[in-house]
Amino acid sequence: MLLLGFILLLISVVPADKAAAQELSGEEQSGEVTVATASKDTAAYWITQLSHEHYLRREKASQKIKQLGPAVIPDLVTAMNQGDLEVLERSVAVISEFAISLEPADDGNAWITLKNMAENSVGRRALAAKAAMDEVAESRSERAEGLLVAAGLFIGDGDFSVAASQRLLPLVEVGDGWNGDVKVLRWLEWAGGIGHVRISGKAIQGGVLRNVARMPDLTAIAIVNSDAAVDDEVFSSLSDMERIESLDIRYVNLSEQQGEIISRLPLRTSLTLMGTNITSAAVEKIRSRLPGLEIQFRQGGFLGVSCYPEERECRVNMVYPNTAAADAGLMFRDIIIGAGENEISDFSTLQKTINKYQAGDEIEIRFLRGGKLLKAKVTLRRLEEN
């Protein structure tokens, strides 16, 4: 009897981790793991194991559920509504893994599920979902940049014109370097932290603009340089945006119908129409529908200087390289007093005068340098950006 008692005592103190290992290898004899082998491949079974008392069992359950794919997401949501903290955290981790490892369009609504949880839940559930969303967004943003650059998009700092004033800004450009793959442009939705985009040449397509409009921090759009007519969809694709701070359209021929579409876009600050051949009547209709919007209507000629706007004279503070002004030899602190047949009193007067001319027109610029009157013939160019 004493020997039997000693043996029973030894059996009762088998380490928990050994018991767990036996369970994982199928050697345990507990009633809890006598479920039929077929049922062990179902989501319902492995979800019940997420809260198992043994860590190794919980880990195996997480891996099994991941292998079943995003079809298990609805079952995980149900389990989170009914389960404990362990079930919540492991379920969120599995859903997050689906969102990171799969294409955004094929993630089985993993991202939407996390977003709904974050927005419609409270407490630990909402915090877990928000933390997972941050992780997914960071991962997708990094992946997006690599895929978009590989497809020929430019992402980085570059010159960008807002109402014909150029600044160096973070931007995305879809231009002639783009390889034509519209599908890869879905990743623009994950290009966060960039507010400016320029679409040029062959990329001016409705499918491109539809994806551009999904950029999360987009505020300013430039559509430039098309030798061919563009479809109405290029502009109607922007109508779903909540707001567009500025829209620049340069050297793209616009129809009256496209002017009508533009007049109904959610524009807030400025619209620049440069070298578009749109009629003055169409521009006035846009003005009437978007009161308070700054609209610059220009024929397309570009001189290539900026002047101090607060001064009562047109004193040059910048001559842009590779422009008509640079070719003519204009310099910093020259004072422009005439352009064509017009006298120039300030920068605003110069802009209004140049706006009357098209790219390729030749005009005379008169300016003072050190009090001496100088003249130069210039051939106006298009506004180009680097």
C-alpha positions in Angstrom: 0.0 0.0 0.0 2.8 2.4 0.9 4.5 1.6 -2.5 1.2 2.3 -4.4 0.7 5.6 -2.6 4.2 6.7 -3.6 3.6 5.9 -7.2 0.4 7.8 -7.3 2.1 10.8 -5.7 4.8 10.8 -8.5 2.0 10.7 -11.2 0.2 13.7 -9.6 3.3 16.0 -9.9 4.0 15.6 -13.6 5.0 19.1 -14.8 2.4 21.1 -16.5 4.5 21.8 -19.5 5.1 18.1 -20.1 1.3 17.6 -19.9 0.9 20.3 -22.4 3.5 18.7 -24.7 1.7 15.4 -24.4 -1.6 17.1 -25.3 -0.1 18.7 -28.4 1.3 15.3 -29.5 -2.0 13.6 -29.0 -0.8 11.4 -26.1 -3.0 12.9 -23.4 -6.0 11.0 -22.3 -8.1 13.9 -20.9 -11.7 14.0 -22.0 -11.3 17.6 -23.4 -9.2 16.4 -26.3 -11.1 13.3 -27.3 -12.9 15.2 -30.1 -13.0 13.4 -33.4 -10.0 14.1 -35.6 -12.1 15.5 -38.4 -13.5 18.3 -36.1 -10.0 19.4 -35.2 -9.7 20.9 -38.7 -12.7 23.2 -38.2 -12.6 26.9 -37.2 -15.1 26.3 -34.4 -12.9 23.7 -32.7 -9.7 25.7 -32.8 -11.4 28.9 -31.7 -12.4 27.1 -28.5 -8.7 26.3 -28.0 -7.7 29.9 -27.9 -8.5 30.1 -24.2 -7.1 26.7 -23.3 -5.3 26.5 -20.0 -1.9 25.5 -21.6 0.1 28.1 -23.6 1.3 25.7 -26.2 -2.2 24.7 -27.0 -3.2 28.3 -27.4 -0.3 28.9 -29.7 -1.2 25.9 -31.9 -4.8 27.1 -32.1 -3.7 30.5 -33.4 -1.5 28.8 -36.1 -4.3 26.5 -37.1 -6.8 29.4 -37.4 -4.3 31.3 -39.6 -4.0 28.3 -41.9 -7.7 28.3 -42.4 -7.6 31.8 -44.0 -9.7 34.9 -43.7 -13.0 33.0 -44.0 -12.7 32.4 -40.3 -13.0 36.2 -39.5 -16.8 36.2 -38.8 -16.3 33.2 -36.4 -13.5 35.1 -34.6 -15.7 38.2 -34.2 -18.4 36.0 -32.6 -15.8 34.4 -30.3 -14.5 37.9 -29.3 -18.1 38.9 -28.3 -18.3 35.9 -26.0 -14.8 35.0 -25.0 -12.2 36.3 -22.5 -9.3 38.7 -22.9 -7.0 35.9 -24.3 -9.5 35.1 -27.0 -9.8 38.8 -27.8 -6.1 39.4 -28.2 -5.4 36.3 -30.1 -8.4 36.9 -32.5 -7.3 40.4 -33.2 -3.7 39.2 -33.8 -4.9 36.7 -36.3 -7.1 39.2 -38.2 -4.2 41.7 -38.2 -2.0 39.0 -39.7 -4.5 38.5 -42.5 -4.5 42.2 -43.2 -0.7 42.4 -43.3 0.0 39.2 -45.3 -2.7 39.5 -48.0 -3.5 42.0 -50.7 -5.8 44.8 -49.4 -8.4 43.9 -51.9 -8.3 40.2 -51.0 -7.9 40.3 -47.2 -11.4 38.9 -46.4 -12.5 42.3 -44.9 -9.7 42.0 -42.2 -9.0 45.7 -42.3 -12.7 46.7 -42.3 -13.3 44.4 -39.4 -10.6 46.1 -37.4 -11.9 49.5 -38.3 -15.4 48.6 -37.3 -14.1 47.3 -33.9 -12.1 50.5 -33.3 -14.9 52.8 -34.2 -17.8 50.9 -32.6 -16.3 49.3 -29.5 -15.0 50.6 -26.1 -12.3 49.6 -23.6 -9.8 46.9 -24.3 -11.6 45.8 -27.5 -11.3 49.2 -29.1 -7.7 49.7 -28.0 -6.6 46.3 -29.3 -8.2 47.1 -32.7 -6.6 50.5 -32.9 -3.2 49.1 -32.1 -3.6 46.5 -34.8 -4.8 49.1 -37.3 -1.6 51.1 -36.7 0.5 48.1 -37.3 -1.3 47.2 -40.5 -1.2 50.8 -41.8 2.5 51.0 -41.2 3.2 47.7 -42.9 1.0 48.5 -45.9 2.5 52.0 -46.3 6.0 50.6 -46.5 4.9 48.0 -49.0 3.0 50.6 -51.0 6.0 52.8 -51.5 8.1 49.9 -52.8 5.5 48.6 -55.2 4.6 52.1 -56.5 8.2 53.1 -57.1 8.8 49.8 -58.9 5.9 50.6 -61.2 7.6 53.9 -62.2 5.9 56.4 -59.9 7.9 59.2 -58.3 7.5 59.5 -54.5 9.6 62.2 -52.8 10.2 65.9 -52.6 9.7 67.9 -55.8 8.6 71.2 -57.3 4.8 71.5 -57.1 2.7 74.5 -58.3 -0.3 75.7 -56.3 -2.0 78.6 -58.1 1.1 79.0 -60.3 3.4 79.4 -57.3 6.1 76.7 -57.1 7.2 75.1 -53.8 9.3 72.1 -52.9 6.9 69.6 -51.4 6.5 65.9 -50.7 4.5 64.5 -53.7 3.5 61.5 -55.8 3.8 61.8 -59.5 2.2 59.5 -62.0 3.7 60.3 -65.3 5.4 59.0 -68.4 7.7 56.8 -66.2 4.6 54.8 -65.0 4.5 51.3 -66.5 0.7 51.4 -67.2 -0.3 48.9 -64.5 -3.6 50.4 -63.1 -3.9 47.6 -60.5 -0.8 48.6 -58.6 -2.3 52.1 -58.2 -4.7 50.6 -55.6 -1.7 50.9 -53.2 -2.0 54.7 -53.4 -4.7 54.3 -50.7 -1.9 53.5 -48.3 0.5 56.3 -49.4 -0.1 58.2 -46.2 1.5 61.6 -45.2 1.5 62.9 -48.8 -0.9 65.7 -49.7 0.2 66.5 -53.3 -0.1 64.5 -56.5 0.7 65.3 -60.1 -0.7 63.3 -63.0 0.8 64.0 -66.4 0.9 62.8 -70.0 -0.4 59.2 -70.7 -1.4 58.8 -67.1 -4.3 61.2 -67.3 -6.9 58.5 -67.2 -10.1 57.9 -65.2 -8.7 54.7 -63.7 -5.7 56.6 -62.5 -7.6 59.4 -60.9 -10.0 57.0 -59.2 -7.1 55.5 -57.3 -5.5 58.9 -56.7 -8.7 60.1 -55.0 -8.3 57.4 -52.4 -5.1 58.8 -51.0 -5.8 59.4 -47.3 -4.0 62.8 -46.9 -4.5 64.2 -50.4 -5.2 68.0 -50.6 -3.8 69.2 -53.9 -4.0 67.8 -57.4 -2.2 68.8 -60.6 -3.3 67.4 -64.0 -0.8 68.5 -66.7 0.5 68.2 -70.2 -1.8 66.1 -72.4 -1.5 66.2 -76.1 -4.6 64.2 -76.5 -8.2 64.8 -75.5 -9.0 63.4 -72.0 -12.2 61.6 -70.9 -14.8 63.2 -68.6 -14.1 60.4 -66.1 -10.7 62.0 -65.3 -12.6 64.8 -63.5 -15.8 63.0 -62.4 -13.5 60.5 -60.6 -12.7 63.2 -58.1 -16.3 63.9 -57.1 -16.3 61.3 -54.3 -13.5 63.2 -52.4 -14.7 65.1 -49.3 -12.6 68.2 -50.2 -9.9 69.3 -52.7 -8.0 72.3 -51.5 -6.4 73.1 -54.9 -6.7 71.8 -58.4 -4.3 72.8 -61.1 -5.1 71.9 -64.7 -2.4 72.9 -67.2 -2.0 72.3 -70.9 -4.9 69.9 -71.0 -7.7 70.8 -73.4 -11.0 71.1 -71.6 -14.5 70.7 -73.1 -17.6 72.7 -71.9 -18.9 69.4 -70.4 -15.7 69.0 -68.4 -16.0 72.6 -67.2 -19.4 71.6 -65.9 -18.0 68.6 -64.0 -15.2 70.7 -62.5 -17.8 73.3 -61.3 -19.4 70.6 -59.1 -16.2 69.2 -57.5 -15.6 69.9 -53.8 -13.0 72.6 -54.4 -12.2 74.8 -51.4 -9.2 77.1 -52.0 -8.0 77.5 -55.6 -8.4 76.4 -59.2 -5.9 77.1 -61.9 -6.8 76.7 -65.5 -3.7 77.3 -67.7 -3.5 76.6 -71.4 -6.7 74.6 -71.4 -8.6 76.4 -74.2 -11.7 76.6 -72.1 -14.0 79.5 -72.8 -14.4 82.5 -70.6 -18.1 81.7 -70.3 -17.4 78.3 -68.9 -15.0 79.8 -66.4 -17.6 82.3 -65.3 -20.1 79.5 -64.7 -17.5 77.8 -62.5 -17.1 81.1 -60.6 -20.8 81.4 -60.0 -21.1 77.8 -58.7 -18.0 78.1 -56.4 -18.2 81.5 -54.9 -15.1 82.5 -52.9 -12.9 80.1 -54.8 -9.7 81.7 -56.1 -9.6 81.0 -59.9 -6.6 81.7 -62.0 -7.5 81.6 -65.7 -4.4 81.8 -67.9 -3.7 81.3 -71.6 -0.6 79.3 -70.8 2.4 81.5 -71.3 5.0 81.4 -68.5 7.7 84.0 -67.9 9.5 82.3 -65.0 10.0 85.0 -62.3 8.5 85.7 -58.9 8.5 89.2 -57.3 8.0 90.6 -53.9 4.1 90.8 -53.7 4.0 93.3 -50.9 6.1 96.0 -52.8 4.6 98.7 -55.0 6.9 97.7 -57.8 7.7 94.4 -59.5 11.1 93.7 -58.0 12.4 90.2 -58.9 13.1 87.9 -56.0 13.5 84.6 -58.0 14.4 83.7 -61.6 13.5 80.1 -62.2 16.0 78.0 -64.3 15.2 76.9 -67.8 12.5 79.5 -68.3 12.0 82.4 -70.7 13.1 84.8 -67.9 16.4 82.9 -67.4 17.1 82.9 -71.2 16.5 86.6 -71.3 19.0 87.3 -68.6 16.7 88.6 -65.9 18.3 88.7 -62.5 17.6 89.0 -58.8 16.4 92.5 -57.8 15.7 93.6 -61.4 12.6 95.8 -61.5 10.2 94.9 -64.3 8.3 98.0 -65.6 6.8 96.7 -68.8 5.7 93.6 -70.6 4.4 93.7 -74.2 2.2 96.8 -74.6 1.5 97.0 -70.8 3.1 99.0 -68.1 3.9 96.9 -65.0 3.5 98.4 -61.5 3.6 95.3 -59.3 3.7 91.5 -59.4 -0.1 91.2 -59.7 0.0 93.4 -62.8 2.8 91.3 -64.4 0.8 88.1 -63.7 -2.4 89.5 -65.3 -0.4 90.6 -68.3 1.5 87.4 -68.9 -1.8 85.5 -68.4 -3.0 86.9 -71.7 -0.3 85.2 -73.7 0.1 81.6 -74.8 3.3 79.5 -74.7 5.3 80.3 -77.8 4.3 84.0 -77.9 7.2 86.5 -78.1 7.0 89.7 -76.1 9.3 92.5 -74.9 10.2 92.8 -71.2 11.4 96.2 -70.0 13.2 96.4 -66.7 15.5 98.5 -64.5 18.9 97.3 -63.3 20.8 99.7 -61.2 18.6 102.5 -62.4 19.4 101.7 -66.1 16.6 100.8 -68.5 17.1 97.5 -70.3 15.0 95.6 -72.7 14.8 91.9 -73.7 12.8 89.8 -76.2 11.4 86.7 -74.6 9.6 83.7 -75.9 7.2 82.5 -73.3 7.2 78.8 -72.4 5.0 76.3 -70.6 5.2 76.1 -66.9 7.3 73.0 -66.2 8.2 71.3 -63.0 11.1 69.2 -61.9 
